[in-house]
Amino acid sequence: MILKILMLVLFFGVMVGVGIYCRKHATDVNGFVLGGRSVGPWLTAFAYGTSYFSAVIFIGYAGQFGWKYGIASTWIGIGNALIGSFLAWAILGRRTRIMTQHLDSATMPEFFGKRFDSKGLKIGASIIVFIFLIPYTASLYNGLSRLFEMAFGIPYIYCIVAMSILTGIYVIAGGYMATAINDFIQGIIMLFGIIAVIAAVLASKGGFMAALEGLANVNDPAVSSAPGAFNSFFGPDPLNLLGVVILTSLGTWGLPQMVQKFYAIKHEKDIRKGTVISTGFAIIVAGGCYFLGGFGRLFNVDVEAVGFDAIIPTMLSSLPDILIAIVVILVLSASMSTLSSLVIASSSTLTIDLLKGNIVKKMTEKKEVLLIRIFVVVFIAISAFIAIYQTQSQNESVKFIAQLMGVSWGALAGAFLAPFLYGLYWKKTTKLSCWISFVFGAGIMLLNLFFRSAFPVILQSPINCGAFAMLAGLIIVPIVSLISPKPDKKLVEESFACYEKRVPAAQKRSLD
């Protein structure tokens, strides 16, 4: 216990120290929200990766999908690496950095407002962000509850309060730069932690080959009648597995807290380096998490009684104390890095896109930064309250909050992915197509939440419904753009002029 506490104190001390050190970078909006657009490849790539993979992935998704699909759940991590990291950086990285700086936009709603010259789009996007990021933020705490009770035997509420206060301190003090540096430190912990945990868990089952053999002997007629289904290449349910891959991989392309990382990149070369680093990080962390979860059926877990969230903690409960301490730090790292990213995205959106120029007509730079800091506190407090209330309350209606958490990712990505992608690449994208994508993406996920039984069987799962919303948006936006009034030619040319700007290139890149 002393060892665990010492490691926690050291971890929290470093986080707060970094926040205080980065105060000088958070004096204006550009510095607080984007780190002055001067963040290098390693910090940006790790910030992207640690914001991507939280305790929800490690405790919740890895346990649940590992149980459902067996070793084939590793495909989810591979999809996260190739689609959610590599292709996201390759397709969105450069264009996002160039156009957002050209339009002087610091948030995704502000991008929509300036790219399509629409104050309404900016406000609409900010409302969607506000509604769906808070429950997503609250869900980060859920993965910590069983883990902390297993490791420390202390009430979950203390963990929530400590995590909230300490995250708030370093985000408020140092802004995005403090978050990026802490994300790098937390990312290193996640990389080494997941490798150590996988090795220890497999060793407890006689090694990799013995564990695979054990998995091949597991039969669950309720899932599949095929022998060795949980040990097979695509698992017992390939179609639903594909839905999970699409939602958790393609979804990052439309999430404000993820895309915003590209705003802060410093140089062209940093994008290329960041692509490689981010992809490697995702292969190890995401691939490792889902690979580990794939062996969950080798452990005695009564899922019907205790739920999917108990699978990973059960797998870890027999590990040595030093490894349990590392796991606690690993999950804390994953949660705090995502939490800091989400609250910066939420607070900056609310201040810059909703209050500035609408409710508060005149806002100085100093007041803007102060309001963002205040809303960081507000968002952390609300999400912590939701998480505490959900675990403490016996009220059945509170399950609504838990359902909304699962809908958040699909609603945000379903609303924003298509208009953001086409807005970067296609001059014919119209304002109306953005509105329809917003309404369709957010609307179908809310309908799924309240009227799930009315949906076709395959879309009753929020995972599949979210994947459908994203893919449908990619079809809806171009069709609506082609039949709706054309955008203002001057506005479009001014927006895309940034891509035509001439810059010097090294001879190895160009012979001319």
LINGITA-V533948 format. One record per residue. PHI is phi as a letter, one per 30 degrees, with the letter a starting at -180 (* if undefined). Layout:
PHI + PHI
This chain:
* + d + d + d + d + d + d + d + d + d + e + d + d + d + e + d + d + d + e + d + d + c + e + d + d + c + c + b + d + d + d + d + d + b + i + i + h + b + c + d + d + d + d + d + d + d + d + d + d + d + d + d + c + c + d + e + d + d + c + d + d + d + d + d + d + d + d + d + c + i + d + d + d + e + e + d + d + d + d + e + d + d + c + d + c + e + d + d + d + d + c + c + e + d + d + d + d + d + d + d + d + d + d + h + c + c + b + d + e + d + d + d + d + d + d + c + h + b + d + d + d + d + d + d + d + d + d + d + e + d + d + c + d + d + d + d + d + d + d + d + d + d + d + c + e + d + d + d + d + d + d + c + i + c + e + e + d + d + d + d + d + d + d + d + d + d + d + e + d + d + d + d + d + c + i + d + d + d + d + d + d + d + d + d + d + d + d + d + d + d + d + d + d + d + d + d + d + e + e + d + d + d + d + d + c + i + j + d + d + d + d + d + d + d + d + d + d + d + b + b + e + d + c + a + c + d + d + i + d + d + c + d + d + c + i + d + b + d + d + d + d + d + d + d + d + d + d + d + c + d + e + d + d + c + c + e + d + d + d + d + d + d + d + c + d + d + b + e + d + d + d + d + d + d + e + d + d + d + d + d + e + d + d + d + d + d + e + d + d + d + d + d + d + d + c + e + d + d + c + d + b + d + d + d + d + c + i + d + d + d + d + d + e + d + d + c + d + c + d + d + e + d + d + d + d + d + d + e + d + e + d + d + d + d + d + d + d + d + e + d + d + d + d + d + d + d + d + d + d + d + d + d + c + c + d + d + i + c + d + c + d + c + b + d + e + d + d + d + d + d + d + d + d + d + d + e + d + d + d + d + d + d + d + d + d + d + d + d + d + d + d + d + d + c + d + d + d + d + e + e + d + d + d + d + d + d + d + e + d + d + d + d + d + d + d + c + e + d + d + d + d + d + d + d + c + c + d + d + d + c + d + d + d + d + e + d + d + e + d + d + d + d + d + d + d + d + d + d + d + c + b + e + d + d + d + e + e + d + c + d + d + e + d + d + d + d + d + d + d + d + d + d + d + d + c + d + e + d + d + d + d + d + c + c + e + d + d + d + d + d + d + d + d + d + d + d + d + d + d + c + d + d + b + d + b + d + d + d + c + a + d + d
